[in-house]
Amino acid sequence: MVSKSRKAIELLYRDKCTIVEYKPIKDPVSKRTNNKEVIVLENQPCKLSYKNITSTEEGKVAKLTQTIKLFISPNINIKAGSKLIINNKEYVKSGEPAIYPNHQEVILELFEDKA
């Protein structure tokens, strides 16, 4: 049963997340097994949060870094190496999630194709 506080938090979710994992798939013709992208979850409600942090060192130009945080149901398992597609942008999970009773917080990085 979903708690009232969890329902209240999930009312703030305005984004949709698609989770893609790389799984070994055997080609029926060549009999070779290659990792292919497989969608494991689609249109999961979520919320993205952005935080900009400025740091300076004496005598140097200020450096701006951005932290991207995903808020999503605590029941969702996002495996390491998964690609997340949110608002037509691709991200990867950059660390272990902070899991709370009503939500989880996952730090993301923009996905850069390794090809």
Backbone as a printed PyTorch tensor [residue, N CA C, xyz], in Angstrom:
tensor([[[  0.8430,  -1.1820,   0.0000],
         [  0.0000,   0.0000,   0.0000],
         [  0.8900,   1.2470,   0.0000]],

        [[  0.5680,   2.1910,  -0.8410],
         [  1.3480,   3.4100,  -0.9720],
         [  0.8730,   4.4260,   0.0730]],

        [[  1.8390,   5.0000,   0.8020],
         [  1.5000,   5.9510,   1.8580],
         [  1.0350,   7.2850,   1.2820]],

        [[  0.3470,   8.0600,   2.1220],
         [ -0.1280,   9.3840,   1.7020],
         [  1.0360,  10.3130,   1.3860]],

        [[  2.1180,  10.2170,   2.1700],
         [  3.2620,  11.0910,   1.9210],
         [  3.9330,  10.7420,   0.5920]],

        [[  3.9770,   9.4570,   0.2560],
         [  4.5580,   9.0570,  -1.0340],
         [  3.6840,   9.5600,  -2.1890]],

        [[  2.3670,   9.4540,  -2.0410],
         [  1.4660,   9.9560,  -3.0810],
         [  1.6540,  11.4580,  -3.2710]],

        [[  1.8430,  12.1830,  -2.1640],
         [  2.0490,  13.6380,  -2.2370],
         [  3.3440,  13.9600,  -2.9820]],

        [[  4.4090,  13.2160,  -2.6960],
         [  5.6850,  13.4310,  -3.3800],
         [  5.5360,  13.1280,  -4.8730]],

        [[  4.8560,  12.0540,  -5.1990],
         [  4.7180,  11.6530,  -6.5930],
         [  3.8320,  12.5990,  -7.4010]],

        [[  3.0260,  13.4210,  -6.7320],
         [  2.2610,  14.4530,  -7.4340],
         [  3.1790,  15.5110,  -8.0450]],

        [[  4.3980,  15.6290,  -7.5070],
         [  5.3670,  16.5990,  -8.0250],
         [  6.1060,  16.0860,  -9.2640]],

        [[  5.9720,  14.7960,  -9.5610],
         [  6.6740,  14.2120, -10.6950],
         [  6.0100,  14.6670, -11.9880]],

        [[  6.7380,  15.4380, -12.8000],
         [  6.2130,  15.9710, -14.0590],
         [  6.9310,  15.3780, -15.2730]],

        [[  7.9910,  14.6190, -15.0400],
         [  8.7850,  14.0540, -16.1230],
         [  8.4710,  12.5590, -16.2710]],

        [[  8.9150,  11.9780, -17.3700],
         [  8.7640,  10.5420, -17.6260],
         [ 10.1340,   9.9660, -17.9380]],

        [[ 10.4120,   8.8050, -17.3630],
         [ 11.7160,   8.1670, -17.5000],
         [ 11.5730,   6.8220, -18.2150]],

        [[ 12.4710,   6.5910, -19.1690],
         [ 12.5930,   5.2880, -19.8100],
         [ 13.9650,   4.7480, -19.4410]],

        [[ 14.0020,   3.5170, -18.9540],
         [ 15.2620,   2.9000, -18.5330],
         [ 15.6590,   1.8500, -19.5620]],

        [[ 16.9050,   1.9810, -20.0470],
         [ 17.4410,   1.0790, -21.0570],
         [ 18.6570,   0.3700, -20.4610]],

        [[ 18.6660,  -0.9570, -20.5570],
         [ 19.8070,  -1.7460, -20.0950],
         [ 20.4600,  -2.4200, -21.2980]],

        [[ 21.7250,  -2.7300, -21.1500],
         [ 22.4460,  -3.4680, -22.1820],
         [ 22.4110,  -4.9360, -21.7870]],

        [[ 21.8400,  -5.7710, -22.6730],
         [ 21.7140,  -7.1920, -22.3820],
         [ 22.2990,  -7.9970, -23.5320]],

        [[ 22.8850,  -9.1620, -23.2040],
         [ 23.4260, -10.0110, -24.2760],
         [ 22.2790, -10.6300, -25.0910]],

        [[ 22.3050, -10.3920, -26.3950],
         [ 21.2840, -10.9190, -27.3010],
         [ 21.9960, -11.7370, -28.3770]],

        [[ 21.5270, -12.9690, -28.5890],
         [ 22.1460, -13.8450, -29.5870],
         [ 21.4740, -13.6280, -30.9360]],

        [[ 22.2790, -13.3470, -31.9400],
         [ 21.7890, -13.1680, -33.2990],
         [ 21.4710, -14.5530, -33.8620]],

        [[ 20.2240, -14.7770, -34.3260],
         [ 19.8460, -16.1150, -34.8100],
         [ 20.5810, -16.5320, -36.0890]],

        [[ 21.0340, -15.5640, -36.8660],
         [ 21.7110, -15.8810, -38.1290],
         [ 23.1930, -16.1570, -37.9000]],

        [[ 23.8820, -15.2050, -37.2690],
         [ 25.3280, -15.3460, -37.0950],
         [ 25.7000, -16.1740, -35.8620]],

        [[ 24.7400, -16.3680, -34.9790],
         [ 24.9550, -17.1120, -33.7080],
         [ 25.8980, -16.3780, -32.7600]],

        [[ 26.1880, -15.1090, -33.0610],
         [ 27.0530, -14.3060, -32.1890],
         [ 26.1950, -13.6020, -31.1510]],

        [[ 26.7430, -13.4470, -29.9680],
         [ 26.0550, -12.7440, -28.8960],
         [ 26.6830, -11.3660, -28.7280]],

        [[ 25.8580, -10.3480, -28.8120],
         [ 26.3000,  -8.9660, -28.6400],
         [ 25.3880,  -8.2640, -27.6480]],

        [[ 25.9510,  -7.2690, -26.9640],
         [ 25.1230,  -6.4760, -26.0590],
         [ 24.2690,  -5.5150, -26.8750]],

        [[ 22.9870,  -5.5330, -26.6170],
         [ 22.0330,  -4.6550, -27.3030],
         [ 21.2470,  -3.8730, -26.2530]],

        [[ 20.7760,  -2.6990, -26.6690],
         [ 19.9350,  -1.9040, -25.7840],
         [ 18.5400,  -2.5200, -25.7180]],

        [[ 18.0440,  -2.7110, -24.4810],
         [ 16.7170,  -3.2650, -24.2600],
         [ 15.9890,  -2.3470, -23.2750]],

        [[ 14.7940,  -1.8980, -23.6420],
         [ 14.0010,  -1.0610, -22.7430],
         [ 13.4000,  -1.9550, -21.6650]],

        [[ 13.7020,  -1.6400, -20.3970],
         [ 13.1790,  -2.4400, -19.2910],
         [ 12.0280,  -1.7390, -18.5670]],

        [[ 11.8970,  -0.4230, -18.7540],
         [ 10.8080,   0.3280, -18.1290],
         [ 10.5640,   1.5840, -18.9540]],

        [[  9.2950,   1.8740, -19.2330],
         [  8.9480,   3.0380, -20.0470],
         [  7.9590,   3.9320, -19.3260]],

        [[  8.1050,   5.2350, -19.5490],
         [  7.1540,   6.2350, -19.0660],
         [  6.9170,   6.1910, -17.5570]],

        [[  7.9800,   5.9400, -16.8040],
         [  7.8900,   5.9420, -15.3400],
         [  7.8930,   7.3880, -14.8490]],

        [[  6.8840,   7.8000, -14.0740],
         [  6.8800,   9.1720, -13.5520],
         [  8.1190,   9.4380, -12.6870]],

        [[  8.6680,  10.6450, -12.8430],
         [  9.8650,  11.0180, -12.1040],
         [  9.9810,  12.5410, -12.0940]],

        [[ 11.0310,  13.0300, -11.4490],
         [ 11.3020,  14.4710, -11.4260],
         [ 12.8030,  14.6750, -11.5090]],

        [[ 13.2220,  15.5930, -12.3820],
         [ 14.6290,  15.9680, -12.4750],
         [ 14.8510,  17.2500, -11.6960]],

        [[ 15.9940,  17.3270, -11.0460],
         [ 16.3730,  18.5250, -10.3080],
         [ 17.7980,  18.8920, -10.7050]],

        [[ 18.0260,  20.1860, -10.9010],
         [ 19.3510,  20.6710, -11.2980],
         [ 19.8750,  21.6100, -10.2300]],

        [[ 21.1570,  21.4620,  -9.9180],
         [ 21.7960,  22.3470,  -8.9380],
         [ 23.1280,  22.7920,  -9.5240]],

        [[ 23.3150,  24.0930,  -9.6190],
         [ 24.5690,  24.6460, -10.1250],
         [ 25.4450,  25.0460,  -8.9470]],

        [[ 26.7120,  24.6550,  -9.0010],
         [ 27.6620,  24.9510,  -7.9320],
         [ 28.8460,  25.6900,  -8.5430]],

        [[ 29.1720,  26.8440,  -7.9790],
         [ 30.3160,  27.6230,  -8.4460],
         [ 31.4350,  27.4750,  -7.4300]],

        [[ 32.6180,  27.1300,  -7.9260],
         [ 33.7720,  27.0360,  -7.0430],
         [ 34.8960,  27.8870,  -7.6300]],

        [[ 35.6430,  28.5130,  -6.7500],
         [ 36.7610,  29.3430,  -7.2070],
         [ 38.0050,  29.0160,  -6.4050]],

        [[ 39.1090,  29.1430,  -7.0740],
         [ 40.4020,  29.0350,  -6.4120],
         [ 41.0930,  30.3740,  -6.6120]],

        [[ 41.8950,  30.7500,  -5.6520],
         [ 42.5460,  32.0580,  -5.7160],
         [ 43.3320,  32.2070,  -7.0140]],

        [[ 43.0610,  33.2990,  -7.7300],
         [ 43.7760,  33.6010,  -8.9580],
         [ 43.2950,  32.8420, -10.1850]],

        [[ 42.2270,  32.0610, -10.0430],
         [ 41.7220,  31.2870, -11.1780],
         [ 40.2880,  31.6970, -11.4920]],

        [[ 39.8580,  31.3510, -12.6810],
         [ 38.5000,  31.6330, -13.1310],
         [ 37.5250,  30.7120, -12.3930]],

        [[ 36.3440,  31.2460, -12.0710],
         [ 35.3250,  30.4500, -11.3910],
         [ 34.9260,  29.2500, -12.2420]],

        [[ 34.7130,  28.1260, -11.5820],
         [ 34.3260,  26.9030, -12.2660],
         [ 32.8870,  26.5780, -11.8780]],

        [[ 32.0440,  26.3310, -12.8820],
         [ 30.6480,  26.0220, -12.6540],
         [ 30.4200,  24.5430, -12.9440]],

        [[ 29.8680,  23.8440, -11.9750],
         [ 29.5050,  22.4470, -12.1840],
         [ 28.0160,  22.2990, -11.9120]],

        [[ 27.4120,  21.3400, -12.5770],
         [ 25.9830,  21.1170, -12.4090],
         [ 25.7570,  19.6980, -11.9090]],

        [[ 24.9090,  19.5750, -10.8920],
         [ 24.5040,  18.2810, -10.3860],
         [ 23.0840,  18.0220, -10.8640]],

        [[ 22.8720,  16.8540, -11.4740],
         [ 21.5570,  16.4620, -11.9570],
         [ 21.0710,  15.3220, -11.0720]],

        [[ 19.9040,  15.5150, -10.4630],
         [ 19.3750,  14.5160,  -9.5390],
         [ 18.0050,  14.0570, -10.0260]],

        [[ 17.7980,  12.7430, -10.0240],
         [ 16.5320,  12.1440, -10.4110],
         [ 15.7970,  11.6950,  -9.1610]],

        [[ 14.5380,  12.0830,  -9.0590],
         [ 13.6500,  11.6150,  -7.9950],
         [ 12.6860,  10.6260,  -8.6450]],

        [[ 12.6170,   9.4240,  -8.0890],
         [ 11.7980,   8.3620,  -8.6850],
         [ 11.3420,   7.4040,  -7.5810]],

        [[ 10.3800,   6.5600,  -7.8860],
         [  9.8430,   5.5960,  -6.9230],
         [ 10.9600,   4.7440,  -6.3100]],

        [[ 10.8550,   4.4280,  -5.0150],
         [ 11.8810,   3.5860,  -4.3880],
         [ 11.8160,   2.1310,  -4.8480]],

        [[ 10.7560,   1.7540,  -5.5530],
         [ 10.5870,   0.3740,  -6.0150],
         [ 11.3160,   0.0880,  -7.3250]],

        [[ 11.8570,   1.1190,  -7.9540],
         [ 12.5250,   0.9690,  -9.2460],
         [ 13.9920,   0.6240,  -9.0170]],

        [[ 14.4650,  -0.4240,  -9.6990],
         [ 15.8770,  -0.8070,  -9.6080],
         [ 16.5750,  -0.3390, -10.8790]],

        [[ 17.4770,   0.6150, -10.7260],
         [ 18.2370,   1.1160, -11.8630],
         [ 19.6320,   0.5230, -11.7740]],

        [[ 19.9330,  -0.3930, -12.6710],
         [ 21.2190,  -1.0880, -12.6350],
         [ 22.3480,  -0.1830, -13.1020]],

        [[ 23.5340,  -0.4490, -12.5850],
         [ 24.7280,   0.2840, -13.0170],
         [ 24.8970,   0.1040, -14.5220]],

        [[ 25.2470,   1.1920, -15.2010],
         [ 25.4540,   1.1430, -16.6350],
         [ 24.1940,   1.3510, -17.4540]],

        [[ 23.0530,   1.4670, -16.7820],
         [ 21.8060,   1.7040, -17.5060],
         [ 21.7910,   3.1050, -18.0880]],

        [[ 21.0710,   3.2520, -19.1970],
         [ 20.8530,   4.5590, -19.8000],
         [ 19.4340,   4.9780, -19.4480]],

        [[ 19.2630,   6.2340, -19.0380],
         [ 17.9500,   6.7610, -18.7080],
         [ 17.6070,   7.8590, -19.7030]],

        [[ 16.4430,   7.7770, -20.2820],
         [ 15.9870,   8.7880, -21.2270],
         [ 14.8710,   9.5730, -20.5540]],

        [[ 15.1430,  10.8630, -20.3120],
         [ 14.2010,  11.7390, -19.6220],
         [ 14.0940,  13.0220, -20.4370]],

        [[ 12.8790,  13.3750, -20.8300],
         [ 12.6530,  14.5950, -21.6200],
         [ 13.5410,  14.6320, -22.8650]],

        [[ 13.6570,  13.5060, -23.5350],
         [ 14.4330,  13.3770, -24.7780],
         [ 15.9300,  13.6120, -24.6090]],

        [[ 16.4220,  13.5750, -23.3870],
         [ 17.8660,  13.6330, -23.1310],
         [ 18.2860,  12.3100, -22.5130]],

        [[ 19.5220,  11.9140, -22.8060],
         [ 20.0280,  10.6450, -22.2940],
         [ 20.9980,  10.8770, -21.1460]],

        [[ 20.8320,  10.0630, -20.0850],
         [ 21.6530,  10.1720, -18.8850],
         [ 22.1420,   8.7850, -18.4870]],

        [[ 23.1560,   8.7540, -17.6370],
         [ 23.5950,   7.5180, -16.9940],
         [ 23.6590,   7.7670, -15.4960]],

        [[ 23.4610,   6.7020, -14.7530],
         [ 23.5440,   6.7720, -13.2940],
         [ 25.0070,   6.8780, -12.9080]],

        [[ 25.3350,   7.8600, -12.0430],
         [ 26.7490,   8.0570, -11.7210],
         [ 27.0990,   7.6320, -10.3050]],

        [[ 26.1860,   7.0130,  -9.6050],
         [ 26.4870,   6.5640,  -8.2520],
         [ 25.3490,   5.7430,  -7.6820]],

        [[ 25.5330,   5.3080,  -6.4650],
         [ 24.4870,   4.5470,  -5.7910],
         [ 23.3460,   5.4740,  -5.3890]],

        [[ 22.1050,   5.0130,  -5.5180],
         [ 20.9730,   5.8680,  -5.1550],
         [ 20.8260,   5.9930,  -3.6410]],

        [[ 20.2480,   7.1240,  -3.2270],
         [ 19.8460,   7.2970,  -1.8300],
         [ 18.3820,   6.8840,  -1.7850]],

        [[ 18.0930,   5.7870,  -1.1100],
         [ 16.7300,   5.2500,  -1.0930],
         [ 16.0650,   5.5920,   0.2320]],

        [[ 14.9000,   6.2190,   0.1220],
         [ 14.0800,   6.6150,   1.2720],
         [ 12.7590,   5.8660,   1.1790]],

        [[ 11.9550,   5.8630,   2.2500],
         [ 10.6850,   5.1280,   2.2100],
         [  9.7350,   5.5880,   1.0980]],

        [[  9.7920,   6.8810,   0.7350],
         [  8.8240,   7.4200,  -0.2200],
         [  9.3960,   7.7450,  -1.5960]],

        [[ 10.7080,   7.6960,  -1.7510],
         [ 11.3280,   8.0050,  -3.0400],
         [ 12.7950,   7.5920,  -2.9970]],

        [[ 13.4420,   7.6710,  -4.1530],
         [ 14.8950,   7.5110,  -4.1980],
         [ 15.4700,   8.6540,  -5.0150]],

        [[ 16.7010,   8.9920,  -4.6990],
         [ 17.4120,  10.0690,  -5.3830],
         [ 18.6430,   9.4680,  -6.0400]],

        [[ 18.7560,   9.7200,  -7.3460],
         [ 19.8540,   9.1550,  -8.1240],
         [ 20.5910,  10.3000,  -8.8170]],

        [[ 21.9040,  10.3820,  -8.6210],
         [ 22.7190,  11.3890,  -9.3050],
         [ 22.9830,  10.8880, -10.7280]],

        [[ 22.7510,  11.7800, -11.6940],
         [ 22.9070,  11.4260, -13.0970],
         [ 23.9920,  12.2610, -13.7590]],

        [[ 24.4870,  11.7600, -14.8720],
         [ 25.3830,  12.5070, -15.7560],
         [ 24.8080,  12.4010, -17.1520]],

        [[ 25.0680,  13.4080, -17.9730],
         [ 24.6430,  13.3190, -19.3730],
         [ 25.3630,  12.1530, -20.0290]],

        [[ 24.6300,  11.4030, -20.8320],
         [ 25.1840,  10.2440, -21.5340],
         [ 26.0200,  10.7060, -22.7010]],

        [[ 27.2200,  10.1860, -22.8100],
         [ 28.0770,  10.4670, -23.9590],
         [ 28.3140,   9.1530, -24.6650]],

        [[ 27.9050,   9.0900, -25.9160],
         [ 28.0400,   7.8660, -26.6970],
         [ 29.5250,   7.5220, -26.8360]],

        [[ 29.8560,   6.2990, -26.5140],
         [ 31.2560,   5.8630, -26.5380],
         [ 31.7100,   5.4260, -27.9230]],

        [[ 30.8200,   5.4730, -28.8940],
         [ 31.1450,   4.9740, -30.2400],
         [ 32.1680,   5.8180, -30.9400]]])
